[in-house]
Amino acid sequence: MKGPEDYRTIRLEPSIIQCQPAEAWHAGRWKPPVGQTWSFTFALAVEKSANCFVNVGLVEWVAARKDSAEASTAHATSPKQSLAEILQVKSEAEDNVPGGWLPEQHVHENPRQMMLGCRKGVQWFGNAAKFPLFQDNIMEGSLLRFRCDYHLNRHGEIAQVKVWFLPSPLNFEYGGEQTITESDLWFEPLAQWWEPRCQDKKMRSLWVPAVTLYTCDDVVTVAWNGPDP
């Protein structure tokens, strides 16, 4: 970073995000009539934030699809698979070929996003749309917990993606310490997406966890479902 006004977005690569089939009650409630639902969780602890300018949630990631010869079937019956395996896309290293344009997206600082901003607890969707949620600044000492559901149709294509804000202990600037429960969240997703973005059949648009830090003084810890040791 060059100065306090610069910012950077940190993304999680699809091959390290471990997913598992959604629980029967969860999948039956929120998935399409046919298909399969895979889920993963992640969390962010706000340790230090200048003016609450921290965003956390999902950002768009475009990856090349694997062809039938490359598609792995070794883990087809595994109860846990990476997001890259489930969606049959290449890893960041495989996409990082000389002359390729895909690596450029990972340094783009205004990605398409579905996020919760700590500043006034605002929901962000797309590149500019924002909606009020808590109307209070989320302060240091807060733990933000999320769940992402990938609903796939019978052909394995992405039918819908939803990100849920899970019960979390938050420290608000004016409201003080509170534990946000499911009843506070209205049983609605923080954001959802269902329009395919990539018209190129060789590419696939997906969503990965990310955090945007706006100043050098921002300090956070991110935890997610990683690969088994």
Secondary structure, 3 states (H helix, E strand, C coil): CCCCCCCEEEECCHHHCEEEECCHHHHHHHCCCCCEEEEEEEEEEEEECCCCCEEEEEEEEEEEECCCCCCCCCCCCCCCEEHHHHHCECCHHHHCCCCCCHHHHHHCCCCCEEEEECHHHEEEEECCEEEECCCCCECCCCEEEEEEEEEECCCCCEEEEEEEECCEEEEECCCEEEEECHHHHCCCCCEEECCCCCCCCCEEEEEEEEEEECCCCCEEEEEECCCCC
